[in-house]
Amino acid sequence: MDKHTLDDLAGKLADAVPGDLDGLRTDLENNFRGLLSAGLDKLDLVTREEFDVQRKVLERTRAKLDRLEREIAQLQSGSD
C-alpha cells in the first residue's frame, strides 16, 4: 500500500474521532498511521503489477503444460 493511501486512511480514521477529542487528532492520526503500517507490513501482500506478471507467467506455463500433455497422449496412442 502506498504512502498516500495509508495517509488518507489514517486521516479518515482520525476524522471519525469525536469532536471533543480534536486536540488529540494529530497524535491519533500518527498512531493510526503507525498501526496500519505495522499491520500491513505483517501481511504477505504483492502489488497489482507483481500479481499481473505472475498471472501471465502461470498462464504461459499452463498453456505449455497442456500442449505437452497433448503431445504425450499422441505419442502414447501412436505406440500402442
DSSP file (Angstrom, degrees, kcal/mol; ACC not computed):
  #  RESIDUE AA STRUCTURE BP1 BP2  ACC     N-H-->O    O-->H-N    N-H-->O    O-->H-N    TCO  KAPPA ALPHA  PHI   PSI    X-CA   Y-CA   Z-CA
    1    1 A M              0   0    0      0, 0.0    46,-0.0     0, 0.0    44,-0.0   0.000 360.0 360.0 360.0 132.2    0.0    0.0    0.0
    2    2 A D     >  -     0   0    0      1,-0.1     4,-2.2     4,-0.0     5,-0.2  -0.279 360.0-109.8 -77.2 163.9    1.5    3.4   -1.0
    3    3 A K  H  > S+     0   0    0      1,-0.2     4,-2.8     2,-0.2     5,-0.2   0.859 115.6  55.4 -61.1 -39.1    2.1    6.2    1.5
    4    4 A H  H  > S+     0   0    0      2,-0.2     4,-2.5     1,-0.2    -1,-0.2   0.924 109.4  46.0 -62.1 -45.3   -0.7    8.4    0.1
    5    5 A T  H  > S+     0   0    0      2,-0.2     4,-2.5     1,-0.2    -1,-0.2   0.905 113.6  49.5 -64.3 -41.8   -3.3    5.7    0.6
    6    6 A L  H  X S+     0   0    0     -4,-2.2     4,-2.5     2,-0.2    -2,-0.2   0.918 112.3  47.5 -63.5 -44.2   -2.0    5.0    4.1
    7    7 A D  H  X S+     0   0    0     -4,-2.8     4,-2.4     2,-0.2    -2,-0.2   0.898 111.8  51.2 -62.8 -41.1   -2.1    8.7    5.0
    8    8 A D  H  X S+     0   0    0     -4,-2.5     4,-2.2    -5,-0.2    -2,-0.2   0.920 111.7  46.2 -63.1 -44.9   -5.6    9.0    3.6
    9    9 A L  H  X S+     0   0    0     -4,-2.5     4,-2.2     2,-0.2    -2,-0.2   0.906 112.3  50.0 -65.9 -42.1   -6.9    6.1    5.6
   10   10 A A  H  X S+     0   0    0     -4,-2.5     4,-2.3     1,-0.2    -1,-0.2   0.895 110.5  51.4 -63.2 -39.1   -5.2    7.3    8.8
   11   11 A G  H  X S+     0   0    0     -4,-2.4     4,-2.3     2,-0.2    -2,-0.2   0.903 108.6  50.4 -63.8 -41.8   -6.8   10.7    8.2
   12   12 A K  H  X S+     0   0    0     -4,-2.2     4,-1.1     2,-0.2    -2,-0.2   0.895 110.6  49.6 -63.9 -40.2  -10.2    9.2    7.7
   13   13 A L  H >< S+     0   0    0     -4,-2.2     3,-0.5     1,-0.2     4,-0.3   0.922 111.8  48.3 -63.7 -42.8   -9.9    7.3   11.0
   14   14 A A  H >< S+     0   0    0     -4,-2.3     3,-1.3     1,-0.2    -2,-0.2   0.860 106.6  57.1 -65.8 -35.2   -8.7   10.4   12.8
   15   15 A D  H 3< S+     0   0    0     -4,-2.3    -1,-0.2     1,-0.3    -2,-0.2   0.770  98.9  61.4 -65.0 -25.5  -11.7   12.3   11.3
   16   16 A A  T << S+     0   0    0     -4,-1.1    -1,-0.3    -3,-0.5    -2,-0.2   0.564  79.6 108.6 -78.8  -7.7  -14.0    9.8   12.9
   17   17 A V  S <  S-     0   0    0     -3,-1.3     8,-0.0    -4,-0.3    -3,-0.0  -0.488  84.9 -96.7 -69.8 136.9  -12.8   10.7   16.3
   18   18 A P    >   -     0   0    0      0, 0.0     3,-2.0     0, 0.0    -1,-0.1  -0.152  32.9-112.4 -55.1 150.1  -15.5   12.6   18.3
   19   19 A G  G >  S+     0   0    0      1,-0.3     3,-1.7     2,-0.2     4,-0.2   0.771 111.9  65.8 -57.8 -31.9  -15.2   16.4   18.3
   20   20 A D  G 3  S+     0   0    0      1,-0.3    -1,-0.3     2,-0.1     3,-0.2   0.602  99.8  54.0 -70.9  -7.5  -14.3   16.7   22.0
   21   21 A L  G X   +     0   0    0     -3,-2.0     3,-1.8     1,-0.1     4,-0.4   0.125  69.8 118.1-107.7  19.5  -11.0   14.9   21.2
   22   22 A D  G X   +     0   0    0     -3,-1.7     3,-1.4     1,-0.3     4,-0.4   0.815  67.6  64.0 -57.0 -31.8   -9.9   17.3   18.4
   23   23 A G  G 3  S+     0   0    0      1,-0.3    -1,-0.3    -3,-0.2     4,-0.3   0.774 105.4  45.4 -63.5 -24.6   -6.8   18.2   20.4
   24   24 A L  G <> S+     0   0    0     -3,-1.8     4,-3.2     1,-0.2    -1,-0.3   0.415  83.0 103.2 -95.6   0.1   -5.6   14.7   20.1
   25   25 A R  H <> S+     0   0    0     -3,-1.4     4,-3.0    -4,-0.4     5,-0.2   0.887  80.8  46.9 -54.8 -47.0   -6.4   14.3   16.4
   26   26 A T  H  > S+     0   0    0     -4,-0.4     4,-2.3    -3,-0.2    -1,-0.2   0.921 115.0  46.5 -63.4 -43.8   -2.8   14.7   15.2
   27   27 A D  H  > S+     0   0    0     -4,-0.3     4,-2.5     2,-0.2    -2,-0.2   0.923 114.0  48.4 -63.3 -43.4   -1.5   12.2   17.7
   28   28 A L  H  X S+     0   0    0     -4,-3.2     4,-3.3     2,-0.2    -2,-0.2   0.913 109.9  51.8 -63.4 -42.1   -4.3    9.8   16.9
   29   29 A E  H  X S+     0   0    0     -4,-3.0     4,-2.5    -5,-0.3    -1,-0.2   0.919 111.2  47.6 -61.3 -42.8   -3.7   10.2   13.1
   30   30 A N  H  X S+     0   0    0     -4,-2.3     4,-2.2     2,-0.2    -1,-0.2   0.904 113.7  47.7 -64.1 -40.8    0.0    9.4   13.7
   31   31 A N  H  X S+     0   0    0     -4,-2.5     4,-2.8     2,-0.2    -2,-0.2   0.919 111.6  50.0 -66.0 -42.8   -0.8    6.4   15.8
   32   32 A F  H  X S+     0   0    0     -4,-3.3     4,-3.0     1,-0.2     5,-0.3   0.924 110.2  51.1 -59.3 -44.2   -3.3    5.2   13.3
   33   33 A R  H  X S+     0   0    0     -4,-2.5     4,-2.6    -5,-0.2    -1,-0.2   0.919 112.0  46.9 -59.8 -44.5   -0.7    5.5   10.5
   34   34 A G  H  X S+     0   0    0     -4,-2.2     4,-2.6     2,-0.2    -1,-0.2   0.913 113.8  47.2 -64.5 -43.3    1.8    3.5   12.6
   35   35 A L  H  X S+     0   0    0     -4,-2.8     4,-2.6     2,-0.2    -2,-0.2   0.922 114.1  47.1 -64.6 -44.2   -0.7    0.8   13.5
   36   36 A L  H  X S+     0   0    0     -4,-3.0     4,-2.7    -5,-0.2     5,-0.2   0.926 113.4  48.4 -62.9 -44.5   -1.9    0.5    9.9
   37   37 A S  H  X S+     0   0    0     -4,-2.6     4,-2.2    -5,-0.3    -2,-0.2   0.928 113.5  46.5 -62.5 -45.6    1.6    0.4    8.5
   38   38 A A  H  X S+     0   0    0     -4,-2.6     4,-1.1     1,-0.2    -1,-0.2   0.910 114.0  48.5 -63.9 -42.1    2.7   -2.2   11.0
   39   39 A G  H  X S+     0   0    0     -4,-2.6     4,-0.6     1,-0.2     3,-0.3   0.909 113.5  45.8 -65.1 -42.2   -0.3   -4.4   10.4
   40   40 A L  H >< S+     0   0    0     -4,-2.7     3,-0.7     1,-0.2     5,-0.3   0.840 106.3  59.6 -71.0 -32.4    0.0   -4.2    6.6
   41   41 A D  H 3< S+     0   0    0     -4,-2.2    -1,-0.2     1,-0.2    -2,-0.2   0.811 100.4  57.2 -64.4 -28.4    3.8   -5.0    6.8
   42   42 A K  H 3< S+     0   0    0     -4,-1.1    -1,-0.2    -3,-0.3    -2,-0.2   0.751  92.5  85.5 -74.0 -23.3    2.9   -8.3    8.5
   43   43 A L  S << S-     0   0    0     -3,-0.7     2,-1.4    -4,-0.6    -3,-0.0  -0.514  83.9-127.3 -79.0 147.0    0.8   -9.3    5.6
   44   44 A D        +     0   0    0     -2,-0.2     2,-0.3     2,-0.0    -1,-0.1  -0.620  50.5 161.3 -93.8  76.1    2.4  -11.0    2.7
   45   45 A L        -     0   0    0     -2,-1.4     2,-0.3    -5,-0.3    -5,-0.0  -0.666  25.1-159.2-100.9 152.0    1.0   -8.7    0.0
   46   46 A V        -     0   0    0     -2,-0.3     2,-0.1     1,-0.0    -2,-0.0  -0.883  27.4-103.0-122.0 158.9    2.2   -8.1   -3.5
   47   47 A T     >  -     0   0    0     -2,-0.3     4,-2.3     1,-0.1     5,-0.2  -0.336  32.3-111.1 -74.0 163.1    1.5   -5.2   -5.8
   48   48 A R  H  > S+     0   0    0      1,-0.2     4,-2.7     2,-0.2     5,-0.2   0.883 120.0  54.8 -60.6 -38.5   -1.1   -5.4   -8.6
   49   49 A E  H  > S+     0   0    0      2,-0.2     4,-2.2     1,-0.2    -1,-0.2   0.929 108.7  46.5 -62.3 -46.1    1.8   -5.3  -11.1
   50   50 A E  H  > S+     0   0    0      1,-0.2     4,-2.2     2,-0.2    -1,-0.2   0.901 112.7  51.1 -62.8 -40.3    3.6   -8.2   -9.5
   51   51 A F  H  X S+     0   0    0     -4,-2.3     4,-2.3     1,-0.2    -2,-0.2   0.929 110.1  48.6 -61.7 -46.5    0.3  -10.1   -9.4
   52   52 A D  H  X S+     0   0    0     -4,-2.7     4,-2.1     1,-0.2    -2,-0.2   0.885 110.4  51.5 -63.3 -39.4   -0.3   -9.5  -13.1
   53   53 A V  H  X S+     0   0    0     -4,-2.2     4,-2.1     1,-0.2    -1,-0.2   0.938 112.3  45.7 -62.4 -46.7    3.2  -10.6  -14.0
   54   54 A Q  H  X S+     0   0    0     -4,-2.2     4,-2.5     1,-0.2    -2,-0.2   0.856 109.8  54.9 -66.7 -34.6    2.9  -13.8  -12.1
   55   55 A R  H  X S+     0   0    0     -4,-2.3     4,-2.4     2,-0.2    -1,-0.2   0.914 108.9  48.2 -63.6 -42.0   -0.6  -14.5  -13.6
   56   56 A K  H  X S+     0   0    0     -4,-2.1     4,-2.4     2,-0.2    -2,-0.2   0.898 111.0  50.5 -65.5 -40.1    0.8  -14.1  -17.1
   57   57 A V  H  X S+     0   0    0     -4,-2.1     4,-2.5     1,-0.2    -2,-0.2   0.927 111.6  48.6 -61.7 -44.5    3.7  -16.5  -16.2
   58   58 A L  H  X S+     0   0    0     -4,-2.5     4,-2.8     2,-0.2    -2,-0.2   0.896 109.7  51.8 -64.2 -40.3    1.2  -19.0  -14.9
   59   59 A E  H  X S+     0   0    0     -4,-2.4     4,-2.3     2,-0.2    -1,-0.2   0.924 111.9  46.3 -61.9 -44.1   -1.0  -18.7  -18.0
   60   60 A R  H  X S+     0   0    0     -4,-2.4     4,-2.3     2,-0.2    -2,-0.2   0.910 113.6  49.0 -64.3 -41.3    2.0  -19.4  -20.2
   61   61 A T  H  X S+     0   0    0     -4,-2.5     4,-2.6     2,-0.2    -2,-0.2   0.904 110.9  50.2 -64.0 -41.9    3.1  -22.3  -18.1
   62   62 A R  H  X S+     0   0    0     -4,-2.8     4,-2.6     2,-0.2    -2,-0.2   0.913 110.7  49.3 -63.4 -42.7   -0.4  -23.8  -18.1
   63   63 A A  H  X S+     0   0    0     -4,-2.3     4,-2.2     2,-0.2    -2,-0.2   0.906 112.0  48.6 -63.2 -41.4   -0.6  -23.5  -21.9
   64   64 A K  H  X S+     0   0    0     -4,-2.3     4,-2.6     2,-0.2    -2,-0.2   0.909 111.3  49.8 -65.4 -42.1    2.8  -25.2  -22.3
   65   65 A L  H  X S+     0   0    0     -4,-2.6     4,-2.5     2,-0.2    -2,-0.2   0.921 110.2  50.4 -62.5 -44.1    1.8  -28.0  -19.9
   66   66 A D  H  X S+     0   0    0     -4,-2.6     4,-2.0     2,-0.2    -1,-0.2   0.916 111.5  48.8 -59.4 -43.2   -1.5  -28.5  -21.8
   67   67 A R  H  X S+     0   0    0     -4,-2.2     4,-2.2     1,-0.2    -2,-0.2   0.921 111.9  48.3 -63.6 -44.0    0.5  -28.7  -25.1
   68   68 A L  H  X S+     0   0    0     -4,-2.6     4,-2.5     1,-0.2    -1,-0.2   0.881 109.3  53.0 -65.1 -37.8    3.0  -31.2  -23.7
   69   69 A E  H  X S+     0   0    0     -4,-2.5     4,-2.3     2,-0.2    -1,-0.2   0.898 109.6  49.0 -64.1 -39.7    0.2  -33.4  -22.3
   70   70 A R  H  X S+     0   0    0     -4,-2.0     4,-2.2     2,-0.2    -2,-0.2   0.911 111.1  49.9 -64.9 -41.7   -1.4  -33.5  -25.7
   71   71 A E  H  X S+     0   0    0     -4,-2.2     4,-2.5     2,-0.2    -2,-0.2   0.912 111.1  48.8 -63.6 -42.4    1.9  -34.4  -27.3
   72   72 A I  H  X S+     0   0    0     -4,-2.5     4,-2.7     1,-0.2     5,-0.2   0.917 110.5  50.9 -63.2 -43.4    2.5  -37.2  -24.8
   73   73 A A  H  X S+     0   0    0     -4,-2.3     4,-2.3     1,-0.2    -1,-0.2   0.896 111.3  48.6 -61.9 -39.7   -1.0  -38.5  -25.4
   74   74 A Q  H  X S+     0   0    0     -4,-2.2     4,-1.7     2,-0.2    -2,-0.2   0.914 112.3  48.0 -65.9 -42.9   -0.4  -38.6  -29.1
   75   75 A L  H  X S+     0   0    0     -4,-2.5     4,-1.2     1,-0.2    -2,-0.2   0.905 112.9  48.3 -65.2 -40.4    2.9  -40.3  -28.7
   76   76 A Q  H  X S+     0   0    0     -4,-2.7     4,-0.5     1,-0.2    -2,-0.2   0.890 111.9  48.5 -67.8 -38.6    1.4  -42.9  -26.4
   77   77 A S  H  < S+     0   0    0     -4,-2.3     3,-0.3     1,-0.2    -1,-0.2   0.802 110.0  53.4 -72.4 -26.2   -1.6  -43.6  -28.7
   78   78 A G  H  < S+     0   0    0     -4,-1.7    -1,-0.2     1,-0.2    -2,-0.2   0.754 107.2  50.7 -77.0 -25.2    0.8  -43.9  -31.7
   79   79 A S  H  <        0   0    0     -4,-1.2    -1,-0.2     1,-0.2    -2,-0.2   0.510 360.0 360.0 -92.1  -3.7    3.0  -46.6  -29.9
   80   80 A D     <        0   0    0     -4,-0.5    -1,-0.2    -3,-0.3    -2,-0.1   0.483 360.0 360.0 -79.6 360.0    0.0  -48.8  -29.0
